[in-house]
Amino acid sequence: MRRFYYISDDLDNLEQIEHELESGGIARPQIYLLSNDDVGLENHDVNRVASFLKTDIVHLGEIGAVLGLAIAALILLVAHYSGIAAEVSWVPFIFLAIIGFGFATWEAGFIGLHAPNVHFARFEKALAQGRHVLFVETDPADEKSLKTIVKSHPELERAGIEVTHTGALMTLLRNWEKFRNWALIFQGRPSKQQ
């Protein structure tokens, strides 16, 4: 999948664009709005980026998990090759390996909680100026619809494209949205799109 970024100053226009994208067949979970104007976002029907996703907690947490696996493996290898595990037992070393893994993952995630998301860092200046970033996750079938809609909004400033590996997640989120809308209609409540 590819992620397309656009910058704009107008939340009303971005809300309209999001609704056009949804009408054009791009599911709501594929469209996000990143902004520092939380009050403005509350007053608009847009799919905004969750606050924890504005941080780098996920990215650094993954790095911490890899580091934690290395630490756990090192603890177990030292215990095995030193012969201590055979004399004492494996239990304390297994617990120590689990603690090492957990601590590395937790600490890296904690550091990531205080750092901006690596994908959004390039937009910090625009966000500080009160601008808003729209990004859309697309597969090849959605790109034509996206380009057609964006072409009709020349005020949108293109801000880049990147390749993502979120295809499975986007499929899951699209199906969840369909199920959610079906369940709301089944219960007699209108879905958000009605």
N, C-alpha and C positions, 0 to 999 in steps of 0.2 A: 504494500500500500504506500501511497504518497500523501504527505501532509502539505497543504498549501496554506501560506500565511498571508494575511492582508491587514493593513492598518487603516483606521478611519477615526475621525473626530466626532462622528454623529451616532449616538446610540440608537436613536429612532430609525435611522437608515439601516443600521446593522440588524436590528430586530426584523425589519422588513425583508432584508436579504436572507436572514435565517429562515423565515417563513417561506420565501420563494424556493430556497434550497430544499426544504422539506417537501414542498409541493412538487418539486422537480424529481423526487425520488431518493433524495439523500436523507438517510435516517437521522433523527435528532441526536443520537449518541455519537455521530460522526462530526458534529458541528459544535465548536466551543468558542466562547468569548472570554478573553483575558483582559481584565481591566482593574485598575486600582480604585475605581469609582463604585464601591459596593452599594451605596445608596441608589445610584443610577441603575445598576443592574437589578436591584430589587423591584424597581418600578417598570421593568421591561420583561417580557416573556422570552427570555433567552436562556440557552444552556451554558451557564458560566462554568469556568474551571473551578473545581473544588479548592478550597484554601490550602489543604495539605499538598495538592499537586503543584501549587506554585513554588513549593520548596523542592529541594533535591533529595528528599527522604528516600524515595524509591530507588533512584540511581545509586546513591551512596550506600543504601542498605544492601543492594545486590553486590556491590564491591566488597562490603563488609562480610557478607555471607561467604564469598569466595575466599577471602582472607581467613575467615573463621574455619573453613574447611581445611585450609592449609595448616592452621594452628592445631586443629584437632588431629590431623594426620601426623603431624610432627610429634605431638604428645604420645600418640599410640605407637609410633615407630621407635621413639626413644625408650618407652616402657618395654617394648618387645626386644629390641637389640641389646639393651642393658641387662636384661634378665630379671629385673626387679618385679615385673608382672608375674613371672613364674613363681617367685618366692612369696610375694604378698598376696596377690590376686589381681584380676583385671578390673574389678569393680571401681576402685578409686580412680584409676586412669581413664576409664570410660566416662565417669562423672566429670573428671577434669577436662576431658576432651569436649564434652557437651557444654560445660561452662565456658570454655575458651571460644567455642563456636558462637554461642549465644551472646557473649560479651562483645566479640568483634562485630557481630551483626548489629547489636543494639547501639554500640558506640558510634559506628559509622552512620546509622540511621539518625541518631541524635545530632551528629554534626550536620547531616543533610537537612535536618529540620530548620537549621539556621542559615542555610545557603539557598540562593535562588535556583530554581530548576535549570539545569544545564541547557535545556532546549529553549527556555524563555529568557535567558540572561541577555541575549542580544537586543531584547525589546525594553530593557530597563529604562533607557533614556526616553523612549516614546511614551511609556507608561507614566513616568514621572512628569511628563508634560501634559498629562490628562488625556492622552490618546488611548485607543482601544485596539486590541489585536483579535481578529477573527481567524480561526484556523479550522480547516476542514480535512478530515481523513477520507481519502478516496481510494477506491479500487479502479481499475481501468474503465469499467462500465459507468462509473459516476463522473469521471473527468469531463466528458462531453457536456453533461448537464451543468456542472460547475462552471466551465468556461463560458457557456452561453449566458448564464445568469450574471456572472461577474462582468462580462462584456457590456451588459446593460447598466452597469453602475461604474462609470468612469471615475467617480470620486474615491473609489477604493484604491489604496496604494499597495501594490504588490510588495511583499516583504520576504519572499523566499519559498523554497520547496525543499523538503527533505524526505528521504525514504525511511519508512517505519516498518516495524515488524509486529504490527497490531492487527493483522488480518483476522486471526482467530478470536481475539477479544472483540473486534468490531462485529463479527458475525454473531457472537454471543449477545452483545448489547442490542443489536438490531432485533434478534429473536425475542429477547426479554421485553423490548418495547412493544412488539406486536402482541405478545402474550398479555402484557399489562393493559394495553388498550382493549383487547378482547375481554379481559376480566372486568374492566370498568363498565363496558357496554353490557356485559352479562349481568352485572349487579344493578344496572339501570342508571348508572352515572355516566355522564359524557366524558369521553377521553379529552386530553389536552388539545388534540388536533381538530376537534369538532367545534 
